[in-house]
Amino acid sequence: MSTSDTSSVRARPWQPAPLVWLSAGLHIAAIAIVIVKPDLWGWMLSAVIGNHALLSAAVLWPRGSLLGPNLTSLPGVAAARNEVSLNFDDGPDPEITSRVLEVLDRYKARASFFCIGEKAAAYPELIKEIARRGHSVENHSHRHSHAFAFWGWDGLKQEVLASQQVLAGLAGRAPLFFRAPAGFRSPFLDPVMAACGLHYVSWTRRGFDTVRGDADEVLKRLTRNLAPGDILLLHDGDCARTAEGEPVVLAVLPRLLDQLTARGLKPVTLPQAFRDELA
């Protein structure tokens, strides 16, 4: 398969979320009302400000679906197969990613890696190795900018497409899933993902392993109410360190996989879990 094949865009229909329709309609109505009745400008300004406050809250709600569909767990058929999905964000990392892959291999577990395009371009062999070992490579933006959620449509499109093309060319398959940096989602992101054939995914629970160096605490967060169908989020890039200086993900992962095994849960990639829905 050539690079041009793997980076091809597989667009899907876009249906604006109700909040997006409401916001667009409110802005149009406010302008029309002010033109007809200028003395109501204060009320209309208050309405628009309130709407922007609601949009901001939606942006900062990573597991919410006000701005569009958001996969927070695996489909019912995957849960019935006792499947869960381990996701690793912010890689690839030259020190950590290969060690994560070794641990996953020991347990015959499969996972999805949400990779940053610039890092992938810097460490292309790691992306190829992730794919070679049977894991999926997914899109986590090109530069992982903290301002990502505040960009307009054109900036978002360039950022998502740049990462999509790099990752597809290296992994041999175009990513099917996208997660925004820090989980903060722009109101303009959904049509960009639709144009790229991407599906937005967050998580069932996360370990906060970018800021917590206590492996016990991270593990407890990931396994509290653990159930089939869960999406569990860890980081192979920019992760915290234990008191001994070890990347906390490496201290947590074997213990987490032991618990999954004991509970009869099978770690799979997101494309594996959603294969019936995306067929």
C-alpha positions as CSV (number, residue, x, y, z in Angstrom):
1,M,0.0,0.0,0.0
2,S,1.4,3.4,-1.0
3,T,1.6,6.5,1.2
4,S,-0.9,8.2,-1.0
5,D,-3.3,5.3,-0.4
6,T,-2.9,5.3,3.3
7,S,-3.3,9.1,3.7
8,S,-6.5,9.3,1.6
9,V,-9.4,11.1,3.2
10,R,-12.5,9.0,3.8
11,A,-15.1,11.6,4.5
12,R,-18.2,10.9,6.4
13,P,-21.4,12.9,6.7
14,W,-21.4,15.7,9.3
15,Q,-24.5,16.5,11.4
16,P,-24.0,19.5,13.6
17,A,-24.7,18.9,17.3
18,P,-27.8,20.6,18.8
19,L,-25.7,23.1,20.7
20,V,-23.9,24.2,17.5
21,W,-27.2,24.7,15.8
22,L,-28.5,26.6,18.8
23,S,-25.4,28.8,19.0
24,A,-25.6,29.6,15.2
25,G,-29.3,30.4,15.4
26,L,-28.8,32.6,18.5
27,H,-26.2,34.7,16.8
28,I,-28.3,35.2,13.7
29,A,-31.4,36.0,15.7
30,A,-29.5,38.5,17.9
31,I,-28.2,40.4,14.9
32,A,-31.7,40.5,13.4
33,I,-33.3,41.7,16.6
34,V,-30.8,44.4,17.1
35,I,-31.3,45.7,13.5
36,V,-35.1,45.8,14.1
37,K,-35.0,47.0,17.7
38,P,-31.7,48.6,18.5
39,D,-32.7,49.3,22.1
40,L,-32.6,45.6,22.9
41,W,-28.9,45.4,22.1
42,G,-28.0,44.9,25.8
43,W,-30.3,41.9,26.2
44,M,-28.9,40.4,23.0
45,L,-25.4,40.9,24.1
46,S,-26.1,39.2,27.4
47,A,-27.7,36.2,25.5
48,V,-24.6,35.9,23.2
49,I,-22.2,36.1,26.2
50,G,-24.2,33.4,28.0
51,N,-24.0,31.3,24.9
52,H,-20.3,31.7,24.7
53,A,-20.0,30.7,28.4
54,L,-22.0,27.5,27.6
55,L,-19.7,26.8,24.7
56,S,-16.6,27.3,26.8
57,A,-18.0,24.9,29.4
58,A,-18.6,22.3,26.6
59,V,-15.0,22.8,25.4
60,L,-13.6,22.1,28.9
61,W,-15.8,19.0,29.4
62,P,-13.7,16.3,27.9
63,R,-16.2,13.5,28.2
64,G,-19.2,15.6,27.1
65,S,-21.1,15.3,23.8
66,L,-22.6,18.8,23.5
67,L,-20.2,19.6,20.6
68,G,-20.7,16.3,18.8
69,P,-20.5,12.5,19.2
70,N,-17.9,11.4,21.8
71,L,-17.0,7.7,22.4
72,T,-16.5,7.3,26.1
73,S,-16.7,3.5,26.1
74,L,-16.6,0.6,23.7
75,P,-19.8,-0.6,22.0
76,G,-22.0,-3.2,23.6
77,V,-20.9,-6.0,21.4
78,A,-17.3,-5.4,22.5
79,A,-18.3,-5.3,26.1
80,A,-20.1,-8.6,25.6
81,R,-16.8,-10.0,24.4
82,N,-15.2,-8.8,27.7
83,E,-13.0,-6.3,25.8
84,V,-11.4,-3.2,27.1
85,S,-9.1,-0.7,25.3
86,L,-5.9,0.7,26.6
87,N,-5.0,4.0,25.1
88,F,-1.7,5.8,25.3
89,D,-1.4,9.5,24.5
90,D,1.3,12.0,23.7
91,G,3.9,9.7,22.1
92,P,5.9,8.3,20.6
93,D,8.7,8.7,23.2
94,P,12.2,7.3,22.4
95,E,12.6,6.2,26.0
96,I,9.2,5.0,27.0
97,T,7.2,3.8,24.0
98,S,9.4,0.8,23.2
99,R,9.3,-0.3,26.8
100,V,5.5,-0.1,26.8
101,L,5.4,-2.2,23.7
102,E,7.5,-4.9,25.4
103,V,5.2,-5.0,28.4
104,L,2.1,-5.3,26.1
105,D,3.8,-8.1,24.2
106,R,4.5,-10.1,27.4
107,Y,0.7,-10.1,28.1
108,K,-0.3,-10.5,24.5
109,A,-2.3,-7.3,24.8
110,R,-3.2,-4.9,22.1
111,A,-3.6,-1.1,22.5
112,S,-4.3,2.1,20.6
113,F,-1.6,4.8,20.6
114,F,-2.8,8.4,20.0
115,C,0.4,9.9,18.6
116,I,1.5,13.5,17.9
117,G,2.4,14.1,14.3
118,E,5.6,16.0,14.9
119,K,6.9,13.3,17.3
120,A,6.0,10.6,14.9
121,A,8.0,12.4,12.2
122,A,10.9,12.6,14.6
123,Y,10.7,8.9,15.5
124,P,9.3,7.2,12.5
125,E,10.6,3.7,13.4
126,L,8.6,3.8,16.7
127,I,5.4,4.3,14.7
128,K,6.2,1.5,12.4
129,E,7.0,-0.7,15.4
130,I,3.7,0.1,17.0
131,A,1.8,-1.0,13.9
132,R,4.1,-4.0,13.3
133,R,3.2,-5.4,16.7
134,G,-0.5,-5.2,16.1
135,H,-1.5,-2.0,17.8
136,S,-3.3,0.9,16.2
137,V,-1.9,4.3,15.6
138,E,-4.5,7.1,16.1
139,N,-4.4,10.9,15.7
140,H,-3.6,13.2,18.6
141,S,-3.0,16.4,16.5
142,H,0.2,17.4,14.8
143,R,1.8,19.7,17.4
144,H,-0.3,19.1,20.6
145,S,-0.8,22.9,21.1
146,H,-2.4,24.0,24.3
147,A,-4.3,26.5,22.2
148,F,-5.8,23.8,20.0
149,A,-9.4,24.2,21.3
150,F,-9.3,28.0,20.5
151,W,-8.3,27.7,16.8
152,G,-10.7,28.4,13.9
153,W,-11.8,25.8,11.3
154,D,-8.9,26.4,8.9
155,G,-6.2,26.0,11.7
156,L,-7.9,22.9,13.0
157,K,-8.1,21.4,9.5
158,Q,-4.4,21.9,8.9
159,E,-3.4,20.5,12.2
160,V,-5.5,17.4,12.0
161,L,-4.7,16.7,8.3
162,A,-1.0,17.2,8.8
163,S,-0.9,14.6,11.6
164,Q,-3.2,12.3,9.6
165,Q,-0.9,12.2,6.6
166,V,2.2,11.6,8.7
167,L,0.7,8.8,10.8
168,A,-0.9,7.1,7.8
169,G,2.3,7.1,5.8
170,L,4.3,5.6,8.7
171,A,1.7,3.1,10.1
172,G,0.4,1.9,6.7
173,R,-3.2,2.8,7.7
174,A,-5.0,6.1,8.1
175,P,-6.1,6.7,11.8
176,L,-9.8,6.2,12.5
177,F,-9.9,8.0,15.8
178,F,-9.0,11.4,17.1
179,R,-8.5,12.8,20.6
180,A,-7.9,16.5,21.2
181,P,-4.9,17.7,23.2
182,A,-5.8,17.5,26.9
183,G,-9.3,16.4,25.7
184,F,-10.4,20.0,25.1
185,R,-12.5,20.1,22.0
186,S,-13.2,23.0,19.8
187,P,-16.8,23.7,18.6
188,F,-15.3,23.8,15.0
189,L,-13.6,20.4,15.3
190,D,-16.4,18.0,14.4
191,P,-16.7,19.0,10.7
192,V,-13.0,18.7,10.4
193,M,-13.0,15.2,11.7
194,A,-15.9,14.3,9.5
195,A,-14.0,15.5,6.4
196,C,-11.1,13.3,7.5
197,G,-13.2,10.3,8.3
198,L,-12.3,10.4,12.0
199,H,-14.3,9.6,15.1
200,Y,-13.9,11.4,18.3
201,V,-13.0,9.4,21.4
202,S,-12.2,10.3,25.0
203,W,-12.2,7.7,27.8
204,T,-14.1,5.9,30.5
205,R,-11.5,6.8,33.1
206,R,-7.9,8.1,33.1
207,G,-5.1,7.7,35.5
208,F,-3.8,11.3,35.5
209,D,-0.4,9.8,35.0
210,T,1.0,13.0,33.5
211,V,0.8,14.7,36.9
212,R,0.6,11.9,39.4
213,G,3.8,10.0,40.2
214,D,2.2,7.6,42.7
215,A,1.7,4.3,40.8
216,D,-0.8,3.1,43.4
217,E,-3.0,6.2,43.0
218,V,-2.9,6.0,39.2
219,L,-3.8,2.3,39.2
220,K,-6.7,2.9,41.6
221,R,-8.1,5.6,39.3
222,L,-7.9,3.2,36.4
223,T,-9.4,0.2,38.1
224,R,-12.2,1.8,40.2
225,N,-15.4,0.2,38.9
226,L,-13.5,-1.4,36.1
227,A,-15.9,-3.2,33.7
228,P,-16.0,-4.7,30.2
229,G,-16.2,-2.0,27.5
230,D,-14.0,0.5,29.4
231,I,-11.5,2.8,27.6
232,L,-8.5,3.4,29.9
233,L,-6.2,6.3,29.2
234,L,-2.5,6.4,30.0
235,H,0.5,8.3,28.5
236,D,3.7,7.0,26.9
237,G,4.7,10.6,26.3
238,D,5.2,13.4,28.9
239,C,4.2,11.1,31.8
240,A,5.1,11.7,35.4
241,R,7.9,9.9,37.3
242,T,7.7,7.9,40.5
243,A,9.8,8.8,43.5
244,E,12.5,6.5,42.1
245,G,12.5,8.3,38.8
246,E,10.7,5.6,36.8
247,P,8.1,6.6,34.3
248,V,4.9,6.0,36.2
249,V,3.2,4.3,33.2
250,L,5.8,1.5,33.3
251,A,5.2,1.1,37.1
252,V,1.4,0.9,36.5
253,L,1.1,-1.1,33.3
254,P,2.1,-4.6,34.4
255,R,-0.1,-4.3,37.5
256,L,-3.0,-3.1,35.4
257,L,-2.6,-5.9,32.9
258,D,-2.5,-8.4,35.8
259,Q,-5.8,-7.1,37.0
260,L,-7.3,-7.3,33.5
261,T,-6.2,-10.9,33.2
262,A,-7.6,-11.8,36.6
263,R,-10.9,-10.3,35.7
264,G,-11.1,-12.1,32.3
265,L,-10.9,-8.8,30.3
266,K,-9.1,-8.7,26.9
267,P,-7.3,-5.5,25.9
268,V,-7.9,-4.7,22.2
269,T,-7.3,-1.8,19.9
270,L,-10.1,0.7,19.2
271,P,-10.5,-0.5,15.5
272,Q,-10.9,-4.1,16.8
273,A,-13.5,-3.1,19.3
274,F,-15.5,-1.0,16.8
275,R,-15.1,-3.3,13.9
276,D,-18.8,-4.0,13.6
277,E,-19.8,-0.3,13.8
278,L,-17.2,0.9,11.4
279,A,-17.5,-1.9,8.8
